[in-house]
Amino acid sequence: MFSNTPSRFIRPVDKSKSQLANTTLHKNIKNIESMIQDSRDYIKSCKQQKAELRHELAILEQKLKINVKEKVDISRNDQERLIQSLREQCEVEYHENIHLKAQISEMMKENNDLEKVIVDYESQIYKLELLIGLK
């Protein structure tokens, strides 16, 4: 096809431009390959960091579970101790109430006895007043 074409229409190939273009193309390819490798390295680093963070998260979750369990156990112990203390206080107050009720009953009995004595004395005073003539 080109063999019939006159030589005046065929431009001579400038090897320096071709080599320059070829070199530039190789540099661009190398730069792109370098960027791709950097991106792969960055992605690998991110994946490794993600795995490390997941591991740290798992450790922190485990520590949190342990802390919560300890707090619950402490709270239960505190509750049990407070309930026991409350029971003991109730027991003391119950016995005090029984003692006070017994004292009140005794005082009411003494009051009734004194009222009877007073009524008897008033009766004797009335009789004496009648004998003396004051009434």
NORLIN-V754451 format. One record per residue. N is the residue number from 1. PHI is phi in radians with two decimals (NA if undefined). Layout:
N:PHI  N:PHI
//
This chain:
1:NA  2:-1.41  3:-1.16  4:-1.52  5:-1.32  6:-1.10  7:-1.19  8:-1.23  9:-1.50  10:-1.55  11:-1.51  12:-1.23  13:-1.39  14:-1.54  15:-1.19  16:-1.19  17:-1.17  18:-1.14  19:-1.18  20:-1.10  21:-1.10  22:-1.12  23:-1.13  24:-1.09  25:-1.08  26:-1.10  27:-1.10  28:-1.10  29:-1.10  30:-1.07  31:-1.09  32:-1.14  33:-1.07  34:-1.12  35:-1.13  36:-1.11  37:-1.14  38:-1.06  39:-1.11  40:-1.10  41:-1.09  42:-1.13  43:-1.09  44:-1.08  45:-1.09  46:-1.11  47:-1.11  48:-1.16  49:-1.12  50:-1.07  51:-1.11  52:-1.12  53:-1.14  54:-1.10  55:-1.10  56:-1.09  57:-1.09  58:-1.08  59:-1.10  60:-1.11  61:-1.09  62:-1.12  63:-1.08  64:-1.10  65:-1.06  66:-1.12  67:-1.08  68:-1.09  69:-1.09  70:-1.09  71:-1.11  72:-1.12  73:-1.10  74:-1.11  75:-1.07  76:-1.11  77:-1.09  78:-1.08  79:-1.09  80:-1.08  81:-1.13  82:-1.15  83:-1.12  84:-1.09  85:-1.08  86:-1.10  87:-1.06  88:-1.11  89:-1.11  90:-1.09  91:-1.08  92:-1.09  93:-1.14  94:-1.05  95:-1.17  96:-1.11  97:-1.09  98:-1.06  99:-1.10  100:-1.15  101:-1.07  102:-1.11  103:-1.13  104:-1.12  105:-1.07  106:-1.09  107:-1.17  108:-1.16  109:-1.12  110:-1.09  111:-1.11  112:-1.10  113:-1.09  114:-1.13  115:-1.09  116:-1.12  117:-1.10  118:-1.10  119:-1.07  120:-1.10  121:-1.13  122:-1.10  123:-1.15  124:-1.15  125:-1.12  126:-1.09  127:-1.12  128:-1.14  129:-1.11  130:-1.16  131:-1.15  132:-1.40  133:1.76  134:-1.37  135:-2.24
//
